[in-house]
Amino acid sequence: MLFSFEAPDGWELDARCRGRDATLFFGPNRFEPKRERLAREAEAKEICRSCPALEPCREYALGQEELYGVWGGLGEADRRTVLLQRQGLHKRAG
């Protein structure tokens, strides 16, 4: 399955993940041992690192609270951490 996605502002047209195997970014449809998951996510994050759509992709995933996959160079746990940090900043500022 190839990765194809339509974002409202079109940033996905420039994304380096476009047309790649979605399994790299979202994992297989089966149990995945931790070692394999970490290697797969590292490869996906490497693709994201030089992607011209990195920032809008990341912000889209954070805004939508995407639960699965690598988006904007962030994996699932990375996004949870960023969201928790942002919530903490908003509480302190408010």
GIHU-V114596 format. One record per helix or strand. SS is the DSSP state (H for helix, E for strand). FROM is the first residue (numbers start at 0). TO is the last residue. If there is no record, write none. Layout:
# GIHU-V114596
ss={SS	SS}
from={FROM	FROM}
to={TO	TO}
This chain:
# GIHU-V114596
ss={E	H	E	H	H	H	E	E	H}
from={1	10	20	21	33	53	70	73	75}
to={1	13	20	25	48	63	70	73	92}
